[in-house]
Amino acid sequence: MKVDIWSEVTCPWCGLGHHRLEQAVKRFEHAGDVEVVHHSFPLSSSFPEGRTFSVREALLRRHGVGGAQAEASTRRIEALAAAEGLSPYRVLDNRVGNTDLAHEFLAHASAQGKNHEAWDAIFDTYFGRAEPVFSLDDLLALADTLGLDREQTRQALAQHQYREQVRDDATRAQRLGATGAPFIVVDGRFGVAGAQDSDTLLDLLRTAWDDTHPVGPAGGDARVCGPDGCAVPVHG
């Protein structure tokens, strides 16, 4: 059974959703038969390349959220992450920027057989250590960590060899019904938006496993619904 997940590198709900999906798969009775594949859903292309901004500044500029509201919303995510074993998980005191090159790096790493490892590493670097993942040098350091050929990686990024693939990835998610990230599709049939909790995701995995119809609602059952959305049929 294949699970596709689309994420943005600097989206705190995506990092948390990545962790929750991992926990759900670990608890799933057929975990050994599950393949998780990570995809890009860039949301920060409007940021200028070569510059970063504090999360506080970005929230105020892009969403009009500042002060106590920004503090409360981001600290809530940090607290949820800590309660689920992700600590440290730095959100409010981090920086954001254009992630297009980071997504190209992830596509390159995936082509080298490092899909899961690369997404793990980039989330750990960004949220776990609050280190930047935006520049070529940042990404070459990640390449070293992953054991990727440094010069091959440099060439791939300098020539933007994976730019179209990243765009196609995001387009595919939108065709399946995604309006943001994270977005998960299980077995090509059921899509769910938002950082669903691991219990909800586990129920979704079980529903998809047991379902014998190629298209249909997830059992007509509220078990696969949560505060951020419900599983719905998707058409590839």
N, C-alpha and C positions, 0 to 999 in steps of 0.2 A: 504494500500500500504506500502510495506516495503522498507526502505532505509538502505543499509549496507555501512558502511564507515570504511576503514582500515587506521590506523595511526601509526606513531612512536611517542613516548612520547616527545622526544627532538627535533623533526623536526619542525622548526618554521612555515613552510608552512602548516603542519598538524594542529597546533593550530589555525592558521588563517582559514584554510579550515573547521575546526570544527565549528568555529564561523559563517562563511558564510553559511554553511548548516543550522544552527539553524535559521538564519535570513530568509533564503529562505523558510523554512518550516512555519515560523510564517506568512509569506505573502501569502502562498499557500491557495487557496480557500477551499481545503479539508484537512486542517492541522489536524483536529481531527481524520482523517482516516489514518494518516501517523505514522508508527512506525520506529524510527531510532535506529539502533543497531550498536554499536561500536565494532571493532575488532582490533586485534594486527597485526602489520607488523613491527617486529623488524629489525632495520638497524644498530644496534651498538653492535652486539654480538662479534665483533672483538676487542672491547675495553677490557682490563683486568678488572676482577672484583675487587672491592675494591679500585679503583683509579678513580679520575676525572681529567679532563683537561679543561683548558680555551677554549672557543669557538675559540679564535684566534689560539691557538696551534693546535686544532683539524682540523681546516680548512687548516692550512698549512701542517700538517702531512698527512692528508687523501686526500686532493684535490689540494695541491700546491697553495692555495690561501692565500695571506697574505697582510699586509700593507694596502694601500689605497683601494685595490680591496675588501678585506674582510670588511673594514669599510663601503664602499659604498653599498655592497650587503646586509649586515645585517641591516644597518640603513634604507635601503629602505623598508625592511619587517616591521621594527618597525614603520615606518611612515605610511605604508598602514594599519597596525593594529590600530594605533591611529586614523586615518581618519575614521575607521569603528567602533569606540567605544571601542576598546580594548586598554586601557591605565591604568597603564603601561603595556608594553609588552616587556620584556627584552630578547634580543637575543645575541648581541655581548658581553655583560658583564656577561654572564651566564657561567655555566660550563656544560660539557657533560661527559657521562660515559656509562658503560654497563647497558642497560635497561631491560635485560632479567627478572630480579626479579620483576621489576615494571610491566611488562606485565603479569607475573604470578599473581601479586596482583590484577590487573584489571580483570583477568579472575575469580579470587576468588570472588571479589566484585560483578561481574556480576552474578555469581552463587547464590549470596545472594540477587538478585533482585536490584542491585545498578549499573547497567551498565552505564546509562547516568550520574548519580550522580558522579560515580568514575572517569569517563573521564573528566567531568567538573572540579572536584577537583584537579586532577593531572595536568591538563593544567594551572589552576589558580595558583597552588602552584609553578610550574616550571617557567612559563612565566610571570605570574602576580607578583610573589614575589621573583623570582630568588632563590627559596629554593630547596635543593637537593631532589631527589625522587629515589635514587639509593640503599640505604642500607636498611637492615631489620628495623632498628630504624626509618628511614624516612617513611617507608611504614606503620609501626605500628601507627605512629602519624596520618597518613591519615586514617587509619582504625578507630581510635578514632573519628576523624572528621565526618566520615560517619556513625558512630554508629554501626560499625561491632564489633563482639566479638574479643577482642584483642588476647586471647590465641588461639582461633580457627584459626585466621589469621596467627599467629606466626607458628602454627603447619603446616598449609597448605603451607606456604612459605618455612619452614625449610625442609619439605619433598618433595618439588617441585611437589605438587599434580597436578598442572595445566601446567607443562612444555610441555607435549605432546599436550595439547589442544592449547596452543599458537602456537606451530609449525604447527599444523593442520590448524589453522586459516590463517597463512601466506601462506601455501601451497594452500589452497582454493583460495586465492586472486590471486596467480600466475597462477592457472589453468584458472581463469577468464580473464587473460590478464594483470594483474598488474606487473609492473617492478619497482615500487617504491610507495611511499606514499606522499600525501593521494590518495586513490582510492575509488571511490563511485560506487555502483551498485544499480540502482533503479528498484524495483519490479522484481528483478531477470532477467531482460532483457537488460538493458542499462547500460554500464559502462563508466565512465569518469575519467580521470586521472588529477592530479594536483589540486591546490587550485583555482578552478574556482570561479569567482565572484558570488554574490548572485543572480544577474539577470539571469545569465546563468543557475544556478542551479534551479531557479524557473521555467524557460522555460523547463528544463529537466523534472521536476516534472509534469508539465502540459502535456508535450508530452507523458510521460509514462502513465499518467492517461487516456488520450484520446485514446491512441493506443489500437486497438482491436486485434492485431496480437501478438502471443507469442514471435516471433523473427522477427527482421527487423530493418532497420536503423531508427533513431529517426526522422521520418517525412521527411527525405531528406532535412532538413532545417538547414541553418547555424545558426539559433537561439540558437542551443544547442552547439555551438562551441565557444571556447575562446582562449586566448593566450597560455594556457597550455595543450590544447587537445580538442578532440571532443567526443561526445557520440558515442559509437559503440555497436553493438549487442554483448552480451556475452552469453556463454553457460555454465550452471552449470553441 
